Amino acid sequence: MTAPTTGRLRVDGATLHYEVRGSGPLLLLIPGGAGDAASYDGIADDLAADHTVVSYDPRGMSRSPLDDPEAAQQVAQHADDAVRLLELLSPDAPARVAGCSSGAIVALHLLTAHPERIERVLAHEPPVVEVLPDAAEHRALLARVQDTFRRDGLMPAVAEFAAGLRRPGAEEPVTAQAVTELPPQAAARAERTMANMPYFLGRIVPSFMAYAPDVDRLAALSDRLVLAGGADSRGELPYRPAAFLAERLGTELVHFPGGHTGLSTHPAEFAALLRKALGS
């Protein structure tokens, strides 16, 4: 894996850590969940063969500290951070953008709010549950998760949240290796992800999953939007909004290998299909 060039960018209320590889048209990779720039380590080198690939730690995650650690988080502010990176690293040309999970929510808002900065967006399983006809059930799930978090702590809340995302009757996924068994770089990434979990579950999840995208605006920009889902995650909660939006917009839902975390489980195939979906 090629070592990236790293940088720091001051934005309103935070300082962002970002990483750059390769050369060519800019491709911004927006992490999801409790992940950071390293979420894309498995595909960044492949994509850097013909792109300037930029990944970063979203505000409040890992190496991107908030000025106020208790500050509320909003999708629009996270999208503004992405715009600042684009202005810094691709000031004269629109960029390609890909986001997974909560990062895909940011990517959707980025497209609708700043289309002049965007050539094409791929949104892989954005959990914008507010577009679904049964959105009230998912609001109730999120409320239960927050109650569990306050009452019982992080891990019971994580378990309840994960169970709510799976298909009814689906088996619980196999537990990952212990951090101590991983190679040093992977262990450091896993430690950062775990350290990010209270912030992700407590402030990103309730805000981001309450976000309702401007569907009419997305329809007007649908020629620049690729909606994607995991081939193995049909019926799961994060998959359903992508499928719903694709049908609503009259566009194809592109299926990527694996499930919600196909980026990690099938990196080579994911990178190849991402390149194709973005038109490169």
N, C-alpha and C positions, 0 to 999 in steps of 0.2 A: 504494500500500500504506500502510495506517494505521500510524503508529509506535506500538508497544506501550508500556504502562507496565512498567517492569522492577523487579525486586526481588532480594534476596539472602536466603537462608534457611540458617541453620546446622543441619546434621544430624550424626549420629554419624560423625565421620571426614571430613567434607567440608563445603563451602559451595556451595549450589546457586544458579545464576543462573536466574531464571524471568521469563516475559513474559506479560502479561495484556492481552486485548482484549475489547471488547464488554460486554454485560450480559445477565443471564438465568441459567438453570440452568448450572452449571459443567460444562464439557467439558475434560477433561485429555487432552492429546496427548503421547504418549510416543515420542520419537525412536528410530530404530533405526540399526544400523550405526555408522559413524563420524560420524554427523550429530548436530546439536544442535537447539536451539529453532527455528533458521531452516529446518529441514527442512520445516516446516509453513507457511512464509511464503506459499506459493502458494494455500493454502486457508483460512488463519486469518481473513482479512477476511470471506469469504463466511459462514463459520460464526459469526462474531461478530455477525451480524445478529440472531441470536436465542439466543446463548449467551454466557456469560463463558468465553472460550477461553484456556486456560493451556497454554503450552508451556515447555519448560525444557531446559537442558543436563544430561544425566545426569552423575552424579558421575564425575570424572576426565576429562570431555570439555570442551574449549573453555574456557568461563568458570566452570566448576564444579570448582575445584581440590580435590584430596585433601590431607588433612593429611599423610598418608604416601604419597608418590608410588609406592611399591612395594607398597602394600596389595593383598592378594588381593581379587577381586571375586566377589560372589555374587548370584544373582537375588533372593533374599529381602531382602537389604539394599537393592537398588535399588527393590524394591517398597515397602519401608518408607519410602524417600525420597518416593515418590509419595503414600503415606498422609499424610506430614507436610504436603505441599502441599495435599492435600484438607482436612486439619484446619485449616490456616491460611486457606484461601480459600473453603471451603464447610463451615463447622463445623456447620451445623444441617440439612444436607440431603445425601443421597447424590448422587453425581456420575456422569456419563457419562464413559467412558474409551475412547480409541482408541490402539492401538499398532501399529506396523509393524515387521516383521522381529524383531530382538532386543528392540525395544520391545514387540512383541506377546507375547513370552515374559514380560516383566515384567507386562503386563496380565493374562495368565492367572494368574500367581501372586497378583497383587493381588486378583483375584476370589475365588480359593479361600481365601486367608488373611484377607481383610478384607471379606467380603461385605456387612457392615453399612454400608460406606462407598460401595457401588457400586449404581447403578441399572441400568446396562447397559454391556457391554464389547464392543468390536469388535477382534478380533485378526486382522490381515492378514498371512498367511504367516509364522506363528511357526515358526522352524526347530527345533522340538523333536524332533529326529531319533530320540531314544530311544524314542518311541512306535512307530516303524516296525519291521516284521519284519526288515528288513536293517540294523538299527542298527549291527551290528558293522562293516559295510563303511564306514559314515560315521565311526565312531570311528577306523578306520585312516586315512581321509582326513585327519582333524583331526591325527592324530599325524604324518603326512607333512608337513602344512603347518607344524607347529611345528618339525619337524626342518629344513625348508627355511629357515624364518625364522632359526633359530639359525646355520645353516651359511652361507647365501647372502644373507641380508638381507631387507628388507621387500618390495621389488617382485617378486622371484621367488616369494615366499610368497603375495603377493596374487594373482598370476597362477594359481598352483596352486589356491588356494582358490576363485577365480572359476570356473575350469574344472570343479572338482568340483561346483559348484552348478548348472551348466547341464545341459540334457538331453543324452544321448549323441548326438553328431553335430550339435548346434546350433552355429551360427556364433558366433564371438566378437563381442560388441557393438562398435559403432563407438565409437572413442575420443572423449571429450568435448573441447570447445574448451580450448585452453591458458588458464591462469588470466589471463595478460596480455591475452587477447582479450575477456574478460568485462567487463560493467559493474562499477564499483567494489564495489557491495554483494555481487553474486554472486561476484566474485573473492575478497572477504574470506571469504565462506562456504566457498568451495572451498579456500582456504588453511587454514582451521580444520579442515576435514574431513581434508585430507592430514596435518596435524599430529597429528590424533587416531588415525591409522591404526595406528601401532605399539602403542598402548595397546589399541585395539579388537582387533587380530589376536592380540596376545600374551596378553591377560588376559580380555577379554570373550568372545571366540569359544570358547576351550576350556571355560570355566566355564558359559556360557549354553547351549552346544549339548550339554553333558553333563547338563543339567537334565531331569528327568522329571516332567511335571505329574501331579497327582493326578487321574487320569481319573474315578474314582468320584465325587470331589468336584465335578468339572466337570459330570458327568452330573446331579448333584443341583441344580446351579445353571444348567443349560443354558437355562432360560427367560430368563436375563439375558445370554447369550453369543451373539455373532454371529461365526462363523468365516468368513474371507474369503480369496480367492485371486485372482491376476491372470488375466484372460481369456487372456493371451498366455504364461503361464508354466506351463501344464499339463505335468506330468511333470518339472518342475525340482525340485531338492531342497527349497527352502523351501516350495513349494506342497504337496508330498506330505503333510506332517504335518497341515496344515489340512484337506485332503480326508479323510485317515484319521480324524481326530478327529470331523469332521462325520458321517461314516458311523457311527462307533462310538457317537456320542451321539444318532444319529437326527435330526439337524438339517440344515437347508439350508446348503450352501456357497455364499455369495454371491460372485459374480464381479465384480470391479472392473475398470475399463478398464486396458489396458496389462499390463505384467508385474510383476515384483517391485518395481519402482520406479515404478509407475503414479501414485503420489502426485506425483512430479515431472514425468512425461511427459504426464499428463492431469489437471491440477489441478482444472479446473472440473467435469468429470464426476465426479472422485473425491469432491469436496466434496458434490456433490448426492446421490450414492449413500450417502455416509457419513451425511449428515443423515437420509436415508430409513431406513437400516439401524438407526440409533439411535432411530428412532421420533419424530423431530421434523419 
